[in-house]
Amino acid sequence: MIKDEYKVVGVMSGTSLDGVDFVYATFKFDKTWHFKIIYSETIAYNSQWVENLRGLVSFNLEGLKEMDNNYTNFLSMRIAAFINKFEIKNIDAICSHGHTALHRPEKGLTYQIGNMPHLAVLLEQTVVCDFRVQDVELGGQGAPLVPIGDRLLFSEYDFCLNLGGFANISTEIDGERIAYDVCPVNIVLNSYVKQLGFDYDDEGKIASTGTINDELLEKLNNLEFYKANYPKSLGLEWVDKYVFPLVNAFQLEIKDVLKTFVEHVAIQLACEINKKKEATVLATGGGVYNAYLVERLEVYSKNKIIIPSKSIVEFKEALIFGFLGVLKIRNEVNCLKSVTGASKNHSSGRIYLP
């Protein structure tokens, strides 16, 4: 039923493998959309799930289907735990991204595990999920999907920049929302710092002590992806094929890898946000806690980098996937052809009833 206010649980698992992000939020339409995050929480993956999810790219189709079933069951338990913890009573829908196992839009493929129909049965709730598949079927990249939320919920900013496993950015150009992946961030940084026994480089302190390798930096900046025009998106497969072999060939100390890669990220991000002058940039995602990365970005760009409240920094993507679900329930556009390159704007996702 179409109404003016919705209460939903938004669920997001990103490529950085930090854990599953949950929000319980309200969305109200009164000429424009307004939101309020009521509860939010990240539940970390245990080591076994980190290993399982990191290895998804090597699974065959049969293995992926088995993992899909297992992850759907896992996700149902985590969602139920979140609902029970905060004693949430009123839910119009659970809107879940799942976890990307395979993303090769150029081959017409994208696969997010955790989106099986029995998720709705297990939770006894309406579930909206599997937001990427339809877009790829329509010739799109299936990513990024968050920009419709940027347009309708965060329109006061010139750029919305997310620093997660990958960096992506969205903005308005000639009256159209344009968005695309910029470069890898935490998916690379976290991988190397783990070799030192840490989950992440706290505030970029280790990177700040390193030395930039100019030859590696130049080779990173010259990767073909950066020469391509939008729409474009990145996946773990691309990092495995192009980034890790390139970095590993130099056999650098970890601190030098981190410093060089942070510099690379700052340069690539600045190239994008410098396309507008005196712009405001809303920066979210775990990467904003890397103070050294933010500092380097501010060196390359004079635009204003705005880091919002912690709930927006950490849960903006979960919030917006909740919003995508609301738009799907209303059969309204939640996927923009100007962003993904699909043949048309559309209302993407599947609705499962308990």
N, C-alpha and C positions, 0 to 999 in steps of 0.2 A: 504494500500500500504506500502511495506517495504521501509524504507528510513533510513538515517543516523542520523537524528535529529528530536526530537519530543518536542512539547510544550504541557504540560498537567497540569491540576489542580488535585492535590492529596488531598484527604479528609479522615480524621481519627477521630473517636470518641473512646476514651478509657474507661476502667473500672473505672478510678478515677473520672469520671463525671465532669472534669474541664470545658469541652466545646468541640466544634468541631474545629479541627485544619485544616487549609487550607494552601496549598502552590501552587504557580504557578512557575513551574520549567521547565528548558530545560534539555534534556538528549541527549547527542551526542556520537555516536560510532565511534571511530578512533583507531582501534586495541584493545582498552579497552574503557569502558564506563566512561564518564565524565558528571558531572551535575552542574547546577547553579540554586540556589534558587533566583528568581526574586522578588516575593512578598510572604509574609506569614502573617498569622493572626489567632488568636484564638477567637472564638465567644463563650462567656460563655452561659451555659444553664440558663434559669430562674428557679425559685424554683419549678414550676409545672413540667417542664421537668425532673429536677433532681429527683423529687418524682416518676414520671412515669417510668424513666429508672431504678431507684433503685428497683422498685417493679416488674420488668419484670419476675423474676423467679417464681412469684406466679400466673402469668397469665395462663389461659387455652389456648388451641390452637386457639379458636375463638377470644379470647381477644388479643392474640399476632398478629393475622392477622389484626385486627382493628388498633392496635398500629403501626403495620408495615406500613399500608397505611397512617396513620396520620404522622408518622415520615418521611416517604418518601416525603410527601408534605412539611413538615417543612424543611427538608434538601434541597429540591429544592429551597426554598426561601432563605436559608442562602447561598447556593452556588451562586445563582444569585446575591445576594447582594455583595458577595466577588468579583465576576467578574465585576460588575458595579462600585464598589468603586475604583478599580484599572484600570478601563477602558481597560480590557483585550480583545484583538481582535482575536488573533490567538490561537486556542485551537484544538489540535488533539483529545483529549479525556478528559473526567472527570473520574478519577479513585478513586472509593470510597470504603472504608472498610465497611461503615454502622456502626451499633452498636450491639454488641453481646447481644442477649436476652437469648440464651440457648446454653450451650456448654457441651455436655456429649458424647464425642467421643467414650467412651467405650460402649455406647449404639447405636452408629451410628448416633448421633444427633448433629447438630450444626445449629444455626439459627441467622442470622444477619438481623436486621430490617433496613429499609431505602434503600433496594436494588431492589425495584419493577421496572418492565419495564417502567412504566410511568414516572420515573425520567428523562429518556432521552427525552421523549415527552415534559415534562414541561420545560426542559432546552434548548430544540432544539439543543442538542449536543450528540455526541457519548458518551456513558457511559460504563465503564468497572467496574464490581463490583462482589460481592458474591464470594470472593476468597477462602472461606474455605470449602464449601459444597463438591466439587468434591474430595478433599483430604480425607475427612471422608468416602466418598463412596468407596474410594480405600484402606480403612483400616487404614488411618493415623489419627493423632491427630487433624489435621486441624489447627495446631499451633505449634510453632510460624512460621509466614510466612516471617518475615523481613530478616532472614539470607541470602537469595539469594542476597539481596541488600547489606548486610554486606560484602559478598564475592566479589561482583562485583564493589561496590562503595567505600568500606572502608577496602580494603585488607591489608593496611599498619599496621593495629593493630592486636595484638595477640588475643584479646578478644573484642567483642562489648557487652557492658552491658547496658541494658535499665532499668531504675528505674521509673516505672509508677505505675499504680494500682497494678501490679505484677512486679517482677523483672524477666527478662529473659536474657539469655546469649548465644552468639554464638562464635564458634572458629573452627579452622581446626584441625582435628585429623586423622592422617594417610591418608592425602589427601582427606578427606571427610569433608564437613561442618556439624558440629554437633551443635544443638541448643535445648534449652529446657527452660521451666519456672523453676525458682529457688525457689521463695517464694513470698508470698504477701508482699506488701510494703504500698503504699498510700491508698489502699482500706481499710486497717485496721487502719493505723495512722489517716487518715482523719475522719474516722467514729467516733473515740473516741474524737478527739480534737473538733469535732462539738458539743459535749456535753458541751464544755466550751464556745461555741458561736463563734468559729473561723472556717474558711474553711480549714485551714491547720496550722501546727505548724511551724511558720516562723523561718527558719534556724535551726529548732530543739531546739529552746531555752527552750520550756516547757519540752521537754524530758530530756534535760541536767540537769534540777533541780530535777528530780525524783530519786527514789531508785530502783535498780534492785531487783526483786523478784526471787531468785535463783530457787525455786521450779517450778514456772511458766516457767522460761527460760528453765529449763531442760525438762519439758513436751512439750514445743513447739519444741525444737530441736529433740525430739524423735518421732515426728509425722511420721507415716508410709510413707508419700509421700517422705520424704527426704532419705529414704532407697532404693527407687526404682531407677532403671537405666533409662536413656533416651532411647527413646523419651517419654516425659511426659509434661503435660500441666495442668494449673490450671484455675478454674473459680470461680465466686461468690458463686456458689452452694457449693463448697468445703470449702470456708471460713465460710459460714453460718453453715455448718454442723460440722466442726472440730475446727475452730479457735475462733470464737466469744463465743461459749458455754464454751470453756476451759478458756479463759481469764475472762469471766464474773463470773465464779465460784469462782474466787479469791477475788472479790469485792474490788479491789484496787482503790486508788486515780488515777485519769486520768494521772497525771504526772508520776506515777510509771508504769502504763500500757505502756505509750509511751516509757519510758526509757528501760523497759524490752523488748519491741517488737523491738525497734531500735537495741538493742544488739543482739537479735535473728537474725534479718536481716543481720547485719554485719557478724555474725558468718557463716551463710549459704552462703553468697556471697563469703566470704574469702575461704571457703572450695572449691569452684569451681575455683576461679582465682589462687589459690595457686597450682593448678595442673600443672602449668607451671612456671618455674623460670625466673626471670628477664623479665617478660612479660609487654607489654604495653596494658592498658585497656582503651578503649574509653567508657566513661560513659555519658549517655544521659538520657533524661526524667526528669520530674519535681522533682524527688527524689534527683537529684544532688544539688538542692538548699537547701536541708537539710544538712547544714554544719556539724551538730553534727553526722549525719549518716555517711557522708563521712569520718569524723575524726575517728570514731570507726572502719570503714572498713580499714583505713590506719593503725590502731593499729594491726589488725589481719593479714594484708597482706603487704608485703614489695614490691609488684609489683607496677608499676607506674600507678596511676590513672590520666587519662587525661580528662579534661572537656573542650570541644571545644567551638566554638562560640555559642552565644545564639540561632541563627537560627537553628543550628544542634541540640543543646540540646533540644529545644522545638518542632522542626518540623521534626526530622529524620524519625519518623514513617509515617507521612503524605507524606514526600518525597518518601519513599520507596514504599508505596502503589501506588503512581504515577508511580514509576518505574515498579512495578508488572504489572500495566496496559499496559505499553509500551511493556513489554515482551509478554504479552498475545496477543496484537495486532499483534506482529511479530510471534506468535505461537511458542515462545521459552520457554524453561523450566523456570518456576518461582516458582516451589514448589519442594523441594528436599526430596526424600524418606529417606535420611540419617538423616534428621531433624525431619520429622513428623512420620516416620514409615510406610508410604504408600507403596503399592506394587510396585510402579515405580515413577520415576521422571515424572513430567507432567506440562502442561501449564494450570493453573487453573483460573477460573473466567468466568463470562458471559459478552458478549458484546451486548449492546442494542443500536439500532439505533433510531434516532428521527423520 
